[in-house]
Amino acid sequence: MDREALIKLLEELIQCHSPPGEEKEIDAVIRREMEASGAKVWQDEATNLYAHIPGDGPKVMVCAHKDEIGMVVNRIQEDGRLQIENCGGSFPWKYGEGPVEFIADDGSLVRGVLSAGSIHTRKGPLHELKQDRAWTWGLASVFTGLSKEDLDARGIHVGSRGVISRERKQVQRLGDYIASYAMDDRMGVAVVLAALKAFGSGEASSNCDLYFVITHGEEIGLVGAMYVAHQLQPDICIAIDTSPVTHETPLELNDEPVIWYREATYNNKSECDRVYHLGREMGVGAQPVVYSGAASDAGGVKRNGLAARTVCFGPARDNSHGYEIAHANSMSNVTTLLVEYLKSLP
């Protein structure tokens, strides 16, 4: 699969703001790519997007999630500063002080600065931040330069979502590596869309009844995938998700696909083994992992008994939920492995 085409699509997806519950911007790009495949495409009431390639074999749900971690307003101070908390697994120390954008009710953006405050003090929480205290959301605020009344008129209120600003969501090239905020799970979305095009164009074929699904709300409890699985009742659920390189695992930050044997639950060993050995036989490689603190759409489907077999794999990434780093070849290798895995299913 063409590396540069995948990276170009990734760059476009990353520029789309899509915190959980505010995913319309990225929906337009995903629908465009799905419809270009020639497959039947639709969106459900929960905003999950589907593309169907019919077949007589087992029903297979191939998914990646479109939402990104972010912030949600929980209070607005009298001076117009926004008090925020995490929306998904975000941490202020992963973002640092800098520009952020909040999505108004009409879809327009209100810019602000994520702030900790001045450090020139010898008392209070800001002084403690200079010692050993972690920067938590309770110590963060967003300065917008607008009054409380102006924010209300602009459609920003308690419940409004925010994310890192667009200018900070730029894909950087670092030799054989790429880096950006919000690569989770835009890399997985790009892979699923590329695999869909391979099957939709006839370049690849499978006996399976294939449903390629881009899910909503993974970062807030895997909720989109749960809804989809209830509707489809798949025999197999495959999640493509970016795979954290963590200190307690043997993973390396390279271009080999990472196979999730365990996450919040155990995926089927037989399916993980199939993907693992297939990757090694094909020459794209494979890294098995047992996670103690990760979860995917496939794991959620498995844990709730919504599919007989599940597996998750994807590109390795470092700095998860921050300014993430991945090998530039990893998406094309994962795409190649996904296509071959689907072709191999009975």
URBEL-V894578 format. One record per pair of residues at least 24 apart in sequence whose C-alpha atoms are under 10 Angstrom apart, sorted by sequence separation. I is the first residue (numbers start at 1). J is the second residue. If there is no record, write none. Layout:
I;J, I;J
//
This chain:
9;33, 23;47, 92;116, 115;139, 116;140, 117;141, 189;213, 210;234, 256;280, 266;290, 289;313, 313;337, 314;338, 21;46, 23;48, 70;95, 115;140, 116;141, 189;214, 209;234, 214;239, 266;291, 288;313, 313;338, 21;47, 114;140, 115;141, 116;142, 188;214, 189;215, 209;235, 210;236, 211;237, 212;238, 213;239, 262;288, 263;289, 264;290, 265;291, 287;313, 114;141, 115;142, 256;283, 257;284, 258;285, 259;286, 260;287, 261;288, 262;289, 263;290, 264;291, 265;292, 286;313, 287;314, 113;141, 114;142, 115;143, 256;284, 257;285, 258;286, 259;287, 260;288, 261;289, 262;290, 263;291, 264;292, 286;314, 287;315, 71;100, 73;102, 112;141, 113;142, 114;143, 238;267, 255;284, 256;285, 257;286, 258;287, 259;288, 260;289, 261;290, 262;291, 263;292, 264;293, 265;294, 286;315, 287;316, 70;100, 71;101, 72;102, 82;112, 84;114, 112;142, 113;143, 114;144, 237;267, 255;285, 256;286, 257;287, 258;288, 259;289, 260;290, 261;291, 262;292, 263;293, 264;294, 265;295, 70;101, 71;102, 72;103, 81;112, 82;113, 83;114, 111;142, 112;143, 113;144, 254;285, 255;286, 256;287, 257;288, 258;289, 259;290, 260;291, 262;293, 263;294, 264;295, 265;296, 267;298, 268;299, 70;102, 81;113, 82;114, 111;143, 112;144, 113;145, 255;287, 256;288, 262;294, 263;295, 264;296, 266;298, 267;299, 81;114, 111;144, 112;145, 185;218, 238;271, 254;287, 262;295, 263;296, 265;298, 266;299, 267;300, 81;115, 110;144, 111;145, 112;146, 185;219, 260;294, 264;298, 265;299, 267;301, 268;302, 111;146, 184;219, 236;271, 252;287, 260;295, 263;298, 264;299, 265;300, 267;302, 30;66, 110;146, 251;287, 260;296, 263;299, 264;300, 265;301, 266;302, 267;303, 275;311, 250;287, 251;288, 262;299, 263;300, 265;302, 266;303, 272;309, 274;311, 275;312, 276;313, 250;288, 251;289, 260;298, 261;299, 264;302, 265;303, 271;309, 272;310, 273;311, 275;313, 27;66, 96;135, 249;288, 250;289, 251;290, 260;299, 264;303, 270;309, 271;310, 272;311, 26;66, 102;142, 249;289, 250;290, 268;308, 269;309, 270;310, 271;311, 272;312, 26;67, 93;134, 94;135, 101;142, 110;151, 249;290, 268;309, 269;310, 270;311, 271;312, 272;313, 92;134, 93;135, 100;142, 102;144, 248;290, 249;291, 267;309, 268;310, 269;311, 23;66, 91;134, 92;135, 93;136, 97;140, 99;142, 100;143, 101;144, 248;291, 249;292, 267;310, 268;311, 23;67, 91;135, 92;136, 93;137, 97;141, 98;142, 99;143, 100;144, 110;154, 245;289, 248;292, 266;310, 267;311, 268;312, 22;67, 23;68, 91;136, 92;137, 97;142, 99;144, 109;154, 110;155, 244;289, 246;291, 266;311, 267;312, 284;329, 20;66, 21;67, 22;68, 91;137, 92;138, 108;154, 109;155, 110;156, 243;289, 245;291, 246;292, 284;330, 19;66, 20;67, 90;137, 92;139, 93;140, 104;151, 105;152, 108;155, 109;156, 192;239, 244;291, 246;293, 286;333, 18;66, 19;67, 20;68, 92;140, 104;152, 106;154, 107;155, 108;156, 192;240, 243;291, 284;332, 285;333, 286;334, 17;66, 18;67, 19;68, 20;69, 92;141, 104;153, 105;154, 106;155, 191;240, 192;241, 244;293, 261;310, 262;311, 263;312, 284;333, 285;334, 16;66, 17;67, 18;68, 19;69, 20;70, 86;136, 104;154, 105;155, 106;156, 112;162, 114;164, 190;240, 191;241, 244;294, 261;311, 262;312, 283;333, 284;334, 16;67, 17;68, 18;69, 19;70, 20;71, 85;136, 86;137, 103;154, 104;155, 105;156, 111;162, 113;164, 188;239, 189;240, 243;294, 260;311, 261;312, 282;333, 286;337, 14;66, 16;68, 18;70, 19;71, 20;72, 85;137, 103;155, 104;156, 105;157, 110;162, 111;163, 112;164, 113;165, 188;240, 189;241, 243;295, 259;311, 260;312, 261;313, 284;336, 285;337, 13;66, 17;70, 19;72, 84;137, 85;138, 102;155, 103;156, 104;157, 109;162, 111;164, 112;165, 187;240, 188;241, 189;242, 243;296, 259;312, 260;313, 284;337, 14;68, 83;137, 84;138, 102;156, 111;165, 187;241, 188;242, 241;295, 242;296, 258;312, 259;313, 260;314, 279;333, 282;336, 283;337, 83;138, 84;139, 85;140, 102;157, 105;160, 185;240, 186;241, 187;242, 188;243, 241;296, 258;313, 259;314, 279;334, 282;337, 83;139, 84;140, 85;141, 104;160, 105;161, 109;165, 185;241, 186;242, 240;296, 241;297, 257;313, 258;314, 259;315, 83;140, 84;141, 103;160, 104;161, 184;241, 185;242, 239;296, 240;297, 241;298, 257;314, 258;315, 259;316, 279;336, 280;337, 82;140, 83;141, 84;142, 102;160, 103;161, 104;162, 183;241, 184;242, 185;243, 238;296, 239;297, 240;298, 256;314, 257;315, 258;316, 279;337, 282;340, 82;141, 83;142, 102;161, 103;162, 183;242, 184;243, 238;297, 239;298, 255;314, 256;315, 257;316, 258;317, 278;337, 279;338, 81;141, 82;142, 83;143, 101;161, 102;162, 103;163, 184;244, 237;297, 238;298, 239;299, 255;315, 256;316, 278;338, 81;142, 82;143, 101;162, 102;163, 237;298, 238;299, 254;315, 255;316, 276;337, 279;340, 80;142, 81;143, 82;144, 100;162, 101;163, 102;164, 236;298, 237;299, 239;301, 253;315, 254;316, 255;317, 275;337, 278;340, 279;341, 80;143, 81;144, 100;163, 101;164, 102;165, 238;301, 253;316, 254;317, 275;338, 278;341, 77;141, 79;143, 80;144, 81;145, 99;163, 100;164, 101;165, 237;301, 252;316, 253;317, 76;141, 79;144, 80;145, 81;146, 99;164, 100;165, 101;166, 236;301, 237;302, 251;316, 252;317, 253;318, 275;340, 276;341, 21;87, 71;137, 75;141, 76;142, 79;145, 80;146, 81;147, 82;148, 98;164, 99;165, 100;166, 236;302, 251;317, 252;318, 275;341, 278;344, 20;87, 79;146, 80;147, 81;148, 98;165, 99;166, 100;167, 234;301, 274;341, 275;342, 19;87, 20;88, 73;141, 79;147, 80;148, 95;163, 99;167, 100;168, 229;297, 19;88, 73;142, 78;147, 79;148, 80;149, 82;151, 95;164, 99;168, 229;298, 237;306, 238;307, 243;312, 275;344, 77;147, 78;148, 79;149, 80;150, 81;151, 98;168, 236;306, 237;307, 242;312, 243;313, 244;314, 245;315, 246;316, 271;341, 274;344, 76;147, 77;148, 78;149, 80;151, 225;296, 226;297, 229;300, 230;301, 235;306, 236;307, 237;308, 238;309, 239;310, 240;311, 241;312, 242;313, 243;314, 244;315, 245;316, 246;317, 255;326, 256;327, 274;345, 76;148, 80;152, 225;297, 226;298, 229;301, 233;305, 234;306, 235;307, 236;308, 237;309, 238;310, 239;311, 240;312, 241;313, 242;314, 243;315, 244;316, 245;317, 246;318, 253;325, 254;326, 255;327, 258;330, 90;163, 95;168, 222;295, 224;297, 225;298, 228;301, 229;302, 233;306, 234;307, 235;308, 236;309, 237;310, 238;311, 239;312, 240;313, 241;314, 242;315, 243;316, 244;317, 245;318, 246;319, 253;326, 254;327, 255;328, 256;329, 257;330, 82;156, 84;158, 87;161, 221;295, 222;296, 223;297, 225;299, 226;300, 227;301, 230;304, 232;306, 233;307, 234;308, 235;309, 236;310, 237;311, 238;312, 239;313, 240;314, 241;315, 242;316, 243;317, 244;318, 245;319, 246;320, 253;327, 254;328, 255;329, 256;330, 257;331, 271;345, 76;151, 82;157, 83;158, 84;159, 86;161, 87;162, 221;296, 222;297, 225;300, 226;301, 229;304, 230;305, 231;306, 232;307, 233;308, 234;309, 235;310, 236;311, 237;312, 238;313, 239;314, 240;315, 241;316, 242;317, 243;318, 244;319, 245;320, 254;329, 255;330, 256;331, 257;332, 76;152, 82;158, 84;160, 85;161, 86;162, 87;163, 177;253, 219;295, 221;297, 222;298, 225;301, 226;302, 229;305, 230;306, 234;310, 242;318, 244;320, 254;330, 255;331, 257;333, 258;334, 84;161, 177;254, 218;295, 219;296, 222;299, 223;300, 229;306, 230;307, 243;320, 244;321, 253;330, 255;332, 256;333, 257;334, 84;162, 176;254, 177;255, 218;296, 219;297, 222;300, 223;301, 226;304, 228;306, 229;307, 242;320, 255;333, 256;334, 257;335, 176;255, 218;297, 221;300, 222;301, 227;306, 255;334, 76;156, 217;297, 226;306, 244;324, 245;325, 257;337, 22;103, 76;157, 225;306, 244;325, 245;326, 256;337, 257;338, 22;104, 25;107, 75;157, 76;158, 215;297, 218;300, 242;324, 244;326, 19;102, 22;105, 24;107, 73;156, 74;157, 75;158, 243;326, 17;101, 19;103, 73;157, 74;158, 75;159, 242;326, 17;102, 18;103, 22;107, 72;157, 73;158, 74;159, 17;103, 72;158, 73;159, 74;160, 95;181, 72;159, 73;160, 74;161, 94;181, 71;159, 72;160, 73;161, 242;330, 71;160, 72;161, 73;162, 242;331, 71;161, 72;162, 70;161, 71;162, 72;163, 17;109, 69;161, 70;162, 71;163, 69;162, 70;163, 71;164, 69;163, 70;164, 240;334, 68;163, 69;164, 240;335, 240;338, 238;338, 238;342, 236;345, 69;181, 70;182, 68;181, 69;182, 68;182, 67;182, 68;183, 69;184, 68;184, 69;185, 67;184, 68;185, 66;184, 67;185, 68;186, 65;184, 66;185, 67;186, 64;184, 65;185, 66;186, 64;185, 65;186, 66;187, 64;186, 65;187, 66;188, 64;187, 65;188, 66;189, 191;314, 64;188, 65;189, 191;315, 63;188, 64;189, 188;313, 63;189, 64;190, 188;314, 64;191, 65;192, 187;314, 188;315, 63;191, 64;192, 187;315, 63;192, 64;193, 88;217, 90;219, 185;314, 62;192, 63;193, 88;218, 89;219, 187;317, 88;219, 89;220, 87;219, 88;220, 210;342, 62;195, 87;220, 88;221, 184;317, 206;339, 62;196, 183;317, 205;339, 206;340, 208;342, 204;339, 205;340, 206;341, 207;342, 208;343, 184;320, 204;340, 206;342, 207;343, 208;344, 183;320, 184;321, 194;331, 195;332, 198;335, 205;342, 206;343, 207;344, 208;345, 22;160, 179;317, 181;319, 182;320, 183;321, 184;322, 194;332, 198;336, 204;342, 205;343, 206;344, 207;345, 208;346, 21;160, 22;161, 178;317, 179;318, 180;319, 181;320, 182;321, 183;322, 187;326, 191;330, 192;331, 195;334, 196;335, 204;343, 205;344, 206;345, 207;346, 21;161, 22;162, 179;319, 181;321, 182;322, 183;323, 184;324, 191;331, 195;335, 199;339, 206;346, 20;161, 181;322, 182;323, 183;324, 190;331, 191;332, 194;335, 195;336, 198;339, 19;161, 20;162, 51;193, 180;322, 181;323, 182;324, 183;325, 189;331, 190;332, 191;333, 192;334, 193;335, 194;336, 195;337, 18;161, 19;162, 53;196, 179;322, 180;323, 181;324, 183;326, 187;330, 188;331, 191;334, 192;335, 195;338, 196;339, 199;342, 17;161, 18;162, 19;163, 52;196, 179;323, 180;324, 181;325, 187;331, 191;335, 194;338, 195;339, 199;343, 17;162, 18;163, 51;196, 179;324, 180;325, 187;332, 190;335, 191;336, 194;339, 195;340, 17;163, 53;199, 178;324, 179;325, 180;326, 188;334, 192;338, 17;164, 53;200, 61;208, 66;213, 67;214, 178;325, 179;326, 187;334, 188;335, 191;338, 192;339, 195;342, 17;165, 52;200, 59;207, 60;208, 61;209, 62;210, 63;211, 64;212, 65;213, 66;214, 67;215, 68;216, 69;217, 177;325, 178;326, 179;327, 191;339, 17;166, 51;200, 57;206, 58;207, 59;208, 60;209, 61;210, 62;211, 63;212, 64;213, 65;214, 66;215, 67;216, 68;217, 69;218, 70;219, 177;326, 178;327, 179;328, 15;165, 16;166, 55;205, 56;206, 57;207, 58;208, 59;209, 60;210, 61;211, 62;212, 63;213, 64;214, 65;215, 66;216, 67;217, 68;218, 69;219, 176;326, 177;327, 178;328, 15;166, 55;206, 56;207, 57;208, 58;209, 59;210, 60;211, 61;212, 62;213, 63;214, 64;215, 65;216, 66;217, 67;218, 68;219, 69;220, 174;325, 176;327, 177;328, 178;329, 14;166, 15;167, 17;169, 53;205, 54;206, 55;207, 56;208, 57;209, 58;210, 59;211, 60;212, 61;213, 62;214, 63;215, 64;216, 65;217, 66;218, 67;219, 68;220, 171;323, 173;325, 174;326, 175;327, 176;328, 177;329, 15;168, 16;169, 53;206, 54;207, 55;208, 56;209, 57;210, 65;218, 66;219, 67;220, 171;324, 172;325, 174;327, 175;328, 176;329, 177;330, 15;169, 53;207, 54;208, 55;209, 56;210, 64;218, 65;219, 169;323, 171;325, 173;327, 174;328, 14;169, 15;170, 53;208, 54;209, 55;210, 168;323, 173;328, 14;170, 15;171, 37;193, 53;209, 54;210, 14;171, 33;190, 36;193, 37;194, 39;196, 52;209, 53;210, 54;211, 65;222, 67;224, 11;169, 12;170, 34;192, 37;195, 38;196, 39;197, 52;210, 53;211, 66;224, 11;170, 12;171, 30;189, 34;193, 37;196, 38;197, 51;210, 52;211, 53;212, 65;224, 11;171, 26;186, 30;190, 33;193, 34;194, 36;196, 37;197, 39;199, 40;200, 51;211, 52;212, 65;225, 10;171, 11;172, 33;194, 36;197, 37;198, 38;199, 39;200, 50;211, 51;212, 52;213, 64;225, 31;193, 34;196, 35;197, 37;199, 38;200, 39;201, 49;211, 50;212, 51;213, 63;225, 8;171, 30;193, 33;196, 34;197, 37;200, 38;201, 49;212, 50;213, 51;214, 7;171, 18;182, 33;197, 36;200, 37;201, 49;213, 50;214, 61;225, 17;182, 35;200, 36;201, 37;202, 48;213, 49;214, 50;215, 63;228, 14;180, 15;181, 16;182, 34;200, 48;214, 49;215, 14;181, 15;182, 47;214, 48;215, 49;216, 61;228, 14;182, 47;215, 48;216, 61;229, 11;180, 13;182, 14;183, 46;215, 47;216, 48;217, 13;183, 14;184, 16;186, 41;211, 43;213, 46;216, 47;217, 7;178, 14;185, 40;211, 41;212, 42;213, 43;214, 46;217, 61;232, 10;182, 11;183, 13;185, 14;186, 39;211, 41;213, 60;232, 61;233, 62;234, 10;183, 13;186, 14;187, 39;212, 59;232, 60;233, 61;234, 12;186, 13;187, 59;233, 60;234, 61;235, 62;236, 63;237, 64;238, 65;239, 10;185, 11;186, 49;224, 59;234, 60;235, 61;236, 62;237, 63;238, 64;239, 65;240, 10;186, 11;187, 13;189, 48;224, 58;234, 59;235, 60;236, 61;237, 62;238, 63;239, 64;240, 65;241, 9;186, 10;187, 13;190, 46;223, 47;224, 48;225, 58;235, 59;236, 60;237, 61;238, 62;239, 63;240, 64;241, 9;187, 10;188, 12;190, 34;212, 46;224, 50;228, 57;235, 58;236, 59;237, 60;238, 61;239, 62;240, 63;241, 64;242, 10;189, 11;190, 34;213, 46;225, 48;227, 49;228, 7;187, 9;189, 10;190, 34;214, 44;224, 48;228, 6;187, 9;190, 10;191, 46;227, 8;190, 9;191, 45;227, 46;228, 7;190, 31;214, 44;227, 6;190, 9;193, 30;214, 44;228, 5;190, 6;191, 9;194, 6;193, 27;214, 6;194, 5;194, 27;216, 1;191, 2;194, 1;194, 23;216, 1;195, 22;216, 23;217, 21;216, 22;217, 20;216, 21;217, 1;198, 19;216, 20;217, 18;216, 19;217, 20;218, 18;217, 20;219, 21;220, 19;219, 20;220, 19;220, 94;319, 94;320, 95;321, 96;322, 94;321, 95;322, 94;322, 95;323, 93;322, 94;323, 90;320, 91;321, 92;322, 65;296, 89;320, 90;321, 91;322, 64;296, 65;297, 89;321, 90;322, 63;296, 64;297, 88;321, 63;297, 64;298, 62;297, 63;298, 62;298, 61;298, 61;307, 60;307, 59;307, 64;312, 60;309, 61;310, 62;311, 63;312, 60;310, 62;312, 64;314, 70;321, 69;321, 68;321, 69;322, 62;338, 62;342, 60;342, 60;345, 58;345, 57;345, 58;346, 57;346, 7;328, 10;331, 6;328, 7;329, 6;329, 4;328, 7;331, 3;328, 4;329, 6;331, 7;332, 3;329, 6;332, 2;329, 3;330, 5;332, 1;329, 3;331, 4;332, 2;331, 3;332, 6;335, 1;331, 2;332, 3;333, 1;332, 2;333, 1;333, 1;334, 2;335, 1;335, 1;336, 1;339
//
